[in-house]
Amino acid sequence: MLYLHVTPVQSARNGAASYNPPMAPPQSSAWQDIRVWGLQDRRSHARTARPWLARWAVDGRARGKAFKTRDEAEAFRGELIFAKRLREPFDPETAEPLSWSPSPGETKIHTWARRWLGEQWPEWQPRTRRSAIEALTRFVPLVSTSRADEAPEDIRAYLTKTLVPETSIDADDPCERWLDESLHTLVALNRDLLARVDSKLGLGVKGNLLSPATASRYRKIARACVRRAVELDILDRDPWPAAATGRRHRKATRLRKAVDVRVLPEPTTMRRALEAIVSHQPGSRTYRVMTAVAYYAGLRPSEVVMLRPRVLTLPPTGWGRIDVVEADPSIDEPSEPKTGKRSVPIPPKLVEILKDWLASHDFTSDELIFRTRNHRRPTASNWARAWQRALRSIGHKPLRVYDCRHAAATTWLKAGVPLGEVARRLGHSVETLVSTYVGAMEADEELANERIDLVLDEEHPRSSPSG
């Protein structure tokens, strides 16, 4: 086997003699499509301190890196060409030769987060993907060095877009440069640093305390990201500090999942609110029908927006049915409902509302029945505004759209529907149902006492079995 020895050269990447192609690369770049283009001079049409742009692509994914001088850009471009000629494999994540990559422990946090997400992405449902991105956009900027400048105002918006796997990264973007220059590496993580990060993950953007459930979700995802480096032996121990176990701490952070049923509207109030949604706005009638489905069928908002005529059973009279088979977790990427598919009976009132809605539109059996005039998914913010406006008009306190589902559950429970049936319609376990809607069952004690009295006061007790 022939080995090539390459004399170190002054690197345009970091100003050091560090370019050392591997003696025996594990793969050849022959299978990769590597293209290196000429320099782009942006001095005449862009105000930037780095006007010279080196451009290249790996398997169709274009990348660019900006430099202050032409000599730096030419040197960088030359190194790319040299690595290509040696048939050195290029990293699909960084789009740079593998020999340029730092040791795994020297990987910056944002780069590691992208790699971790790329590893987990295929196995996750869309809702899980969105939750992970949300948590990491808060976690990543917190792991900055003490010498770092203040993060750009749009850093979270930038991370929301660029943490998604297979997204092109512009190395010259101000946010990307801040990440490259300001964040710690994996090996720099320690318990003192992560204890401060853990504390900040419990705070909102404005310094307000987040709900225990939200803060716990952020911490769980951030720790899982770091923990993966331990599992791969990049870190020798988990640097994330253990949660406090004192009784006072547990009491303060205990998750409270029970719904306050006192603020939920009664059926009469719900009917008034539904009618009040309709206004001069073109989409208000759409939001009225969507809200009616959330209340009368107890569907999640993400399930409401994915209804199609083929899943509706609307008989001429009596009760109908909705087969809940799809959900949209706010990113226009349909998936299964959060707790699986189910079939929900719907009362005649909702049957009539849906029949009128279908009759006023020309839907195919597979077409989504709730879309804007531009055939897009109705936004959660517009739906919420229509609902809030309706509540204000009838003098009711503000509620979320999701509270319509809670109102449905409490209505069914107060009507005496068995727990198992309510849980099935909502897509819950009985345990979750009881812990969430325990407030709706407070009146059950009086009903239970009456039924026990009926048994105890029977004039003719049941005969005991013969002994």
Backbone hydrogen bonds, N-H to C=O, Kabsch-Sander energy under -0.5 kcal/mol:
donor,donor_aa,acceptor,acceptor_aa,energy
6,V,4,L,-0.6
7,T,5,H,-0.5
11,S,16,A,-1.5
15,G,11,S,-1.8
18,S,16,A,-1.9
19,Y,9,V,-0.6
20,N,18,S,-1.0
29,S,87,R,-2.0
31,W,28,S,-0.8
32,Q,29,S,-1.6
34,I,32,Q,-1.0
35,R,33,D,-0.5
35,R,57,A,-2.3
37,W,35,R,-0.5
37,W,55,R,-2.3
40,Q,53,L,-2.5
41,D,39,L,-0.5
42,R,40,Q,-0.7
42,R,51,P,-2.2
46,A,42,R,-1.0
48,T,46,A,-1.2
52,W,67,F,-2.0
53,L,40,Q,-2.4
53,L,51,P,-0.6
54,A,52,W,-0.5
54,A,65,K,-2.8
56,W,63,R,-2.0
57,A,35,R,-2.5
58,V,61,R,-1.7
59,D,33,D,-2.6
60,G,33,D,-0.5
61,R,58,V,-1.8
62,A,60,G,-0.9
63,R,56,W,-3.2
65,K,54,A,-2.1
67,F,52,W,-2.7
73,A,69,T,-1.7
74,E,70,R,-2.9
75,A,71,D,-2.4
76,F,72,E,-2.2
77,R,73,A,-2.6
78,G,74,E,-2.5
79,E,75,A,-1.9
80,L,76,F,-1.9
81,I,77,R,-2.3
82,F,78,G,-2.5
83,A,79,E,-2.5
84,K,80,L,-2.1
85,R,81,I,-2.4
86,L,82,F,-1.7
87,R,84,K,-1.5
88,E,83,A,-2.3
91,D,96,E,-3.3
95,A,91,D,-2.6
98,L,89,P,-2.4
100,W,97,P,-1.8
101,S,97,P,-0.5
101,S,98,L,-1.2
106,E,103,S,-2.0
107,T,104,P,-1.4
109,I,184,H,-1.9
112,W,108,K,-2.5
113,A,109,I,-2.7
114,R,110,H,-1.8
115,R,111,T,-2.0
116,W,112,W,-2.8
117,L,113,A,-2.4
118,G,114,R,-2.3
119,E,115,R,-1.8
120,Q,116,W,-2.0
121,W,117,L,-2.8
123,E,120,Q,-1.6
124,W,120,Q,-0.7
124,W,121,W,-1.3
128,T,125,Q,-0.5
129,R,125,Q,-2.2
130,R,126,P,-2.3
131,S,127,R,-2.0
132,A,128,T,-2.4
133,I,129,R,-2.4
134,E,130,R,-2.3
135,A,131,S,-2.1
136,L,132,A,-2.5
137,T,133,I,-2.0
138,R,134,E,-0.7
138,R,135,A,-0.7
139,F,135,A,-2.0
140,V,136,L,-2.5
142,L,138,R,-0.5
142,L,139,F,-1.0
143,V,139,F,-0.7
143,V,140,V,-1.4
144,S,142,L,-1.1
145,T,182,S,-3.0
148,A,145,T,-1.2
155,I,152,P,-1.7
158,Y,154,D,-2.4
159,L,155,I,-2.5
160,T,156,R,-2.2
161,K,157,A,-1.2
162,T,158,Y,-2.4
163,L,159,L,-2.2
167,T,164,V,-1.2
171,A,64,G,-1.0
171,A,169,I,-0.8
173,D,170,D,-1.8
177,R,173,D,-2.5
178,W,174,P,-2.1
179,L,175,C,-2.2
180,D,176,E,-2.5
181,E,177,R,-2.1
182,S,178,W,-2.1
183,L,179,L,-1.6
184,H,143,V,-2.2
186,L,107,T,-1.8
187,V,105,G,-2.4
188,A,185,T,-0.7
189,L,186,L,-1.7
194,L,190,N,-2.5
195,A,191,R,-1.9
196,R,192,D,-1.5
197,V,193,L,-2.0
198,D,194,L,-2.8
199,S,195,A,-1.8
200,K,196,R,-2.0
201,L,197,V,-1.8
202,G,199,S,-1.2
203,L,200,K,-1.8
204,G,208,N,-3.8
207,G,204,G,-1.6
210,L,202,G,-2.6
215,A,211,S,-2.6
216,S,212,P,-2.3
217,R,213,A,-1.8
218,Y,214,T,-2.3
219,R,215,A,-2.3
220,K,216,S,-2.3
221,I,217,R,-2.1
222,A,218,Y,-2.4
223,R,219,R,-2.5
224,A,220,K,-1.9
225,C,221,I,-1.9
226,V,222,A,-1.8
227,R,223,R,-3.2
228,R,224,A,-1.4
229,A,225,C,-0.6
229,A,226,V,-1.2
230,V,226,V,-0.8
231,E,227,R,-2.1
232,L,228,R,-1.5
233,D,230,V,-1.8
234,I,229,A,-2.4
235,L,229,A,-1.5
250,R,246,G,-2.5
251,K,247,R,-2.3
252,A,248,R,-2.0
253,T,249,H,-2.0
254,R,250,R,-0.7
257,K,255,L,-0.8
259,V,436,T,-3.6
261,V,259,V,-1.4
263,V,260,D,-1.3
264,L,261,V,-0.9
270,M,266,E,-2.5
271,R,267,P,-2.2
272,R,268,T,-1.7
273,A,269,T,-2.4
274,L,270,M,-2.5
275,E,271,R,-1.9
276,A,272,R,-1.7
277,I,273,A,-0.8
277,I,274,L,-0.8
278,V,274,L,-0.5
278,V,275,E,-0.7
284,S,281,Q,-1.5
287,Y,283,G,-2.1
288,R,284,S,-1.9
289,V,285,R,-2.0
290,M,286,T,-2.4
291,T,287,Y,-2.4
292,A,288,R,-2.1
293,V,289,V,-2.1
294,A,290,M,-2.1
295,Y,291,T,-2.0
296,Y,292,A,-3.0
297,A,293,V,-1.9
299,L,293,V,-0.9
303,E,300,R,-1.3
304,V,300,R,-2.0
305,V,301,P,-1.7
306,M,303,E,-1.0
307,L,304,V,-1.5
310,R,365,S,-2.1
311,V,308,R,-1.8
312,L,309,P,-1.7
313,T,321,R,-2.9
314,L,312,L,-0.6
320,G,346,I,-2.4
321,R,313,T,-2.1
322,I,344,V,-2.6
323,D,311,V,-2.5
324,V,322,I,-0.8
324,V,342,R,-2.6
325,V,323,D,-0.9
327,A,335,S,-2.6
328,D,302,S,-2.0
330,S,328,D,-1.8
335,S,327,A,-2.6
340,G,337,P,-1.8
342,R,324,V,-1.8
344,V,322,I,-3.1
346,I,320,G,-1.6
350,L,347,P,-0.6
351,V,347,P,-2.0
352,E,348,P,-2.3
353,I,349,K,-1.6
354,L,350,L,-2.6
355,K,351,V,-2.3
356,D,352,E,-2.3
357,W,353,I,-1.8
358,L,354,L,-2.6
359,A,355,K,-2.2
360,S,356,D,-1.3
361,H,358,L,-1.3
363,F,361,H,-0.9
367,E,364,T,-1.4
369,I,307,L,-2.2
371,R,369,I,-0.6
372,T,376,R,-2.5
375,H,372,T,-2.1
383,W,379,T,-2.1
384,A,380,A,-2.4
385,R,381,S,-2.3
386,A,382,N,-2.2
387,W,383,W,-2.1
388,Q,384,A,-2.8
389,R,385,R,-2.3
390,A,386,A,-1.7
391,L,387,W,-2.1
392,R,388,Q,-2.4
393,S,389,R,-1.8
394,I,390,A,-1.0
394,I,391,L,-0.6
395,G,392,R,-1.2
396,H,391,L,-2.9
403,D,400,R,-0.8
404,C,401,V,-2.0
405,R,402,Y,-1.0
406,H,402,Y,-1.2
407,A,403,D,-2.7
408,A,404,C,-1.9
409,A,405,R,-2.2
410,T,406,H,-2.4
411,T,407,A,-2.0
412,W,408,A,-2.3
413,L,409,A,-2.3
414,K,410,T,-2.4
415,A,411,T,-1.3
416,G,413,L,-1.4
417,V,412,W,-2.1
422,V,418,P,-2.2
423,A,419,L,-2.7
424,R,420,G,-2.0
425,R,421,E,-2.3
426,L,422,V,-1.9
427,G,423,A,-1.3
428,H,423,A,-2.9
433,L,429,S,-2.3
434,V,430,V,-2.6
435,S,431,E,-2.2
436,T,432,T,-2.0
437,Y,433,L,-2.6
440,A,437,Y,-1.4
441,M,438,V,-1.4
442,E,439,G,-0.9
444,D,441,M,-1.7
445,E,442,E,-0.9
447,L,443,A,-1.3
448,A,444,D,-2.9
449,N,445,E,-2.4
450,E,446,E,-2.0
451,R,447,L,-1.9
452,I,448,A,-2.3
453,D,449,N,-2.5
454,L,450,E,-1.8
455,V,451,R,-1.3
456,L,452,I,-2.6
457,D,453,D,-2.4
458,E,455,V,-1.0
